[in-house]
Amino acid sequence: MVEVIRQRSSFIAETRYDRQTETLEIEFTDGATFRYDGVPRSTYTAFITSPSRGRAFHMLIKPRFEGEQV
């Protein structure tokens, strides 16, 4: 099952997370979309529940997971 969340962020437009494959896709407000593999559910939950998704992305996702543009 893929969870899709439209973001209210000046940096991130939408996130898609597949629990089975632990794949996170982030669509940025500039239109670019990146896929991050192996993102644990706990990291994803911390990311989407953060008051600042942009800050959370730079702290939780970007330094720990290699992104591939899709």
For each residue, the residues with C-beta under 8 A, 3 or more apart:
1: 18 19 20
2: 16 17 18
3: 16 17 18 19
4: 14 15 16
5: 14 15 16 17 48
6: 13 14
7: 12 13 14 15 53
8:
9: 12 13 29 52 53 54
10: 29 54
11: 28 29 53 54 57
12: 7 9 15 26 27 28 29 53 54 57
13: 6 7 9 27 28 29
14: 4 5 6 7 26 27
15: 4 5 7 12 24 25 26 27 47 48
16: 2 3 4 5 24 25 27
17: 2 3 5 23 24 25 39 44 48
18: 1 2 3 21 22 23
19: 1 3 22 41
20: 1
21: 18 37
22: 18 19 37 38 39 40 41
23: 17 18 35 36 37 39
24: 15 16 17 35 36 39 44 47 61 65
25: 15 16 17 33 34 35 36 70
26: 12 14 15 33 34 36 57 61 67
27: 12 13 14 15 16 31 32 33
28: 11 12 13 31 32 33 34
29: 9 10 11 12 13
30:
31: 27 28
32: 27 28 69
33: 25 26 27 28 69 70
34: 25 26 28 67 68 69 70
35: 23 24 25 67 68 69 70
36: 23 24 25 26 39 61 65 66 67 68
37: 21 22 23 65 66 68
38: 22 65
39: 17 22 23 24 36 43 44 61 65
40: 22 43 44
41: 19 22 44 45
42: 45 46
43: 39 40 46 47 60 61 64
44: 17 24 39 40 41 47 48
45: 41 42 48 49
46: 42 43 49 50 56 60
47: 15 24 43 44 50 53 56 57 60 61
48: 5 15 17 44 45 53
49: 45 46
50: 46 47 53 55 56 60
51:
52: 9 55 56
53: 7 9 11 12 47 48 50 56 57
54: 9 10 11 12 57 58
55: 50 52 58 59
56: 46 47 50 52 53 59 60 61
57: 11 12 26 47 53 54 60 61 62
58: 54 55 61 62 63
59: 55 56 62 63
60: 43 46 47 50 56 57 64
61: 24 26 36 39 43 47 56 57 58 64 65 67
62: 57 58 59 65 67
63: 58 59
64: 43 60 61
65: 24 36 37 38 39 61 62
66: 36 37
67: 26 34 35 36 61 62
68: 34 35 36 37
69: 32 33 34 35
70: 25 33 34 35
